[in-house]
Amino acid sequence: MNKFAVITRSQRQKFFKRPTIIEYDSHYLLELPYTVEQIRTVDENKLHKSLAKGIRKLQQMGVSRAIFTNDLKKIFDTNIRLQNFRVVDGTLLFFDFVPKMVVFLYKKYEFEPPNIRISIREENLSFIGQKLIEQLCYDGKFISVATADIVSAKQYANFLLDKLGIMLEIRNIVNVSEDNEDNIVIDVDNFSVSVPNGETLDGMEIEGIPLIEDAEIFDVMMCCGLGANDISVTKWKTGEKFVDIA
C-alpha cells in the first residue's frame, strides 16, 4: 500500500520557514514551519506557498494523498485537490459504522428487535439521516426523526410510507428531551449513537489502521482506500474510554 502524508504544524516557532518531511513506517509527516497561533495570523499567500512547497516535495517522493491533523482541519478547507495531489476528509465514514453501533447497543442493553425505538436527530434532515432511517427500519419497528426541517421530514415520511410501507414519526427537535421512550438515539449533527441514560458511542478502534496523533481514524481510512466492510472494529470509543466489543 502506498504511503500517505499527514500535514501538521510546528510545535515551536522556527526561524527558517521551510516545510519539513519526516518518514514513518506507515506514512510521511509534512510539518509546516508555523505554529497554530502563527498559522492563524500569517499572510495567507505565505501559508499556501509553504503548503504547496511541501506538497511538491511529497509528490517527488511518490506521495499523492494526505490528511490534515485535527487542528489544521479547523483552519484549512478539506477534500481539496492540488496538482493531482488530494487532501482528503473521511469524517462521514463514521455513519457507515452506525448500524454496527446500533446492533452492539441493543444486544448489550438486551433490547429485543424489532421492538426497538430508534430516534434520528438532525437539525436539517439530510441524505445521511434518510439513509440511516432506511438502513435501520428493520431493526427498529418504531423509528422517529427529530428535526427543525419539518416540511422536508413530512415529504420524506410520505415517500417512506408510499414506497416502503414504513411509518416515520416526526418530532420538532426543539421539543425533544432525554425523558422520552427512545431506546437508541443517533445524533447526526454530533456524530454519536447513544442509549439515553446509558453509553454514548462516538468513535472506535480499528484493527490494522495506524493510530496517528491528532489525526482522525476515518481520514486515515479514506487515504488508504478502506471502507467499513474492509476492516474489523476491535473496540468502540465513548468519550476518552474504549469499550470491548466481546
Residue pairs with C-beta under 8 A, 6 or more apart in sequence:
1 224
2 62
2 63
2 64
2 65
3 23
3 26
3 27
3 28
3 63
4 27
4 28
4 63
4 65
4 66
4 67
4 220
4 223
4 224
5 21
5 27
5 28
5 29
5 30
5 58
5 63
5 65
5 66
5 67
6 27
6 28
6 29
6 30
6 66
6 67
6 68
6 69
6 212
6 215
7 30
7 32
7 51
7 54
7 66
7 67
7 68
7 69
7 72
7 87
8 29
8 30
8 31
8 32
8 68
8 69
8 71
8 72
8 214
9 31
9 32
9 34
9 35
9 36
9 39
9 69
9 71
9 72
10 31
10 32
10 33
10 34
10 35
11 35
12 35
13 35
13 38
14 33
14 34
16 33
17 33
17 34
17 46
17 50
18 33
18 50
18 53
19 30
19 31
19 32
19 33
19 50
19 51
19 53
19 54
19 57
20 30
20 31
20 33
21 28
21 29
21 30
21 31
21 54
21 57
21 58
21 61
22 28
22 29
22 31
23 29
25 210
26 210
26 212
27 210
27 212
28 58
28 61
28 63
30 54
30 55
30 57
30 58
30 66
32 39
32 47
32 50
32 51
32 54
33 50
34 42
34 47
34 50
36 71
36 75
39 47
39 72
39 75
40 75
51 76
52 82
55 66
55 82
55 83
55 85
56 83
58 66
58 85
59 83
59 84
59 85
63 85
64 84
64 85
64 86
65 85
65 86
65 87
65 88
65 223
66 85
66 86
66 87
66 88
66 223
67 87
67 88
67 89
67 90
67 215
67 216
67 219
67 220
67 222
67 223
68 76
68 78
68 87
68 89
68 219
69 213
69 214
69 215
70 214
70 215
70 216
71 214
73 89
73 216
76 87
78 87
78 88
78 89
79 87
79 88
79 89
80 86
80 87
81 87
88 219
88 222
88 223
89 219
89 222
90 216
90 218
90 219
90 220
90 221
90 222
90 223
91 191
91 216
91 218
91 219
92 128
92 218
93 218
93 221
93 222
93 227
93 228
94 191
94 203
94 218
95 128
95 131
95 132
95 188
96 227
96 228
97 204
97 228
97 233
98 132
98 135
98 186
98 193
99 132
99 135
99 136
99 139
100 228
100 233
101 193
101 201
101 236
102 118
102 136
102 139
102 184
102 186
102 193
103 139
104 201
104 236
104 245
105 111
105 184
105 193
105 194
105 195
105 198
105 199
105 201
106 112
106 113
106 116
106 139
106 183
106 184
108 199
109 183
109 195
109 198
111 183
111 184
113 139
113 140
114 138
114 139
114 140
114 141
115 141
115 142
116 139
116 140
116 141
116 142
116 183
116 184
117 140
117 142
117 144
117 181
117 182
117 183
117 184
118 136
118 139
118 140
118 142
118 143
118 144
118 182
118 183
118 184
118 185
118 186
119 143
119 144
119 145
119 146
119 171
119 176
119 180
119 182
119 184
119 185
119 186
120 129
120 132
120 133
120 143
120 144
120 145
120 146
120 186
120 188
121 145
121 146
121 147
121 173
121 176
121 185
121 186
121 187
121 188
121 189
122 128
122 129
122 145
122 146
122 147
122 173
122 187
122 188
122 189
123 147
123 148
123 149
123 173
123 189
124 147
124 148
124 149
124 152
125 145
125 147
125 149
125 152
125 153
125 156
126 188
128 188
129 145
129 147
129 188
130 156
132 186
132 188
133 143
133 145
133 160
133 166
133 168
134 160
134 164
136 143
136 186
137 143
137 160
137 164
137 166
140 183
140 184
142 169
143 166
143 167
143 168
143 169
144 168
144 169
144 170
144 171
144 182
145 153
145 156
145 157
145 168
145 169
145 170
145 171
146 171
146 172
146 173
146 176
147 153
147 170
147 171
147 172
147 173
148 172
148 173
148 174
150 170
150 172
153 168
153 170
154 170
156 168
157 167
157 168
157 170
160 166
160 167
160 168
161 167
161 168
178 196
178 197
180 196
182 196
183 195
183 196
184 193
184 194
184 195
185 193
185 194
185 195
185 196
186 192
186 193
187 193
187 194
190 202
191 202
192 200
192 201
192 202
193 200
193 201
193 202
194 200
194 201
199 238
199 243
200 238
200 239
201 236
201 237
201 238
201 243
202 237
202 238
202 239
203 217
203 236
203 237
204 217
204 233
204 234
204 235
204 236
204 237
205 211
205 217
205 233
205 234
205 235
205 236
205 237
205 242
206 217
206 221
206 231
206 232
206 233
206 234
207 231
207 232
207 233
207 234
208 231
208 232
209 217
209 220
209 221
209 224
209 226
209 231
210 220
211 217
212 220
221 227
221 231
233 245
234 244
234 245
235 242
235 243
235 244
235 245
236 242
236 243
236 245
237 243
